[in-house]
Amino acid sequence: MIKNNGWCDLEYAIELRDLGVPQDSLWWWIESKDTKGHIYLAQGCYRERDLVEYEMTKGFRPQQYSAFTLAELRERLPKQLIPTIDGDTEANCNAKMLIWLKKNVYEEEEDL
């Protein structure tokens, strides 16, 4: 797994999507294939037209998952919550917290 300090890891991005968190991050994990059919993951900023163009040239639309930044994750957490869950990066810590809240207790305040 690629470690970083700016956005959550793929495993948390997938779980957040599966829990129904809107996929509206500026950054994305993109699952794609190279010319030999190997699946790989790319991260970056993709616009809708980039994905449409990719689909037209490659013949399929890649899976995509929001790679939420620390700031984007903090916007989704209750304001009074202080991060206390261990994580290897601060973004992963906040992603784990949001996952736990979605699974256990958190009711959406706005559009979580």
Buried (B, 14 or more C-beta within 10 A) or exposed (E): EEEBEBBBBBBBBBBBBEEEBEEEBBBBBBBBEEEEEEEEBEBEEBEEEEBEEBEEEEEEEBBBBBBBBBEBBBEBBEEEEEBEEEBEBBBBBBBBBBBEBBEEEBEEEEEB
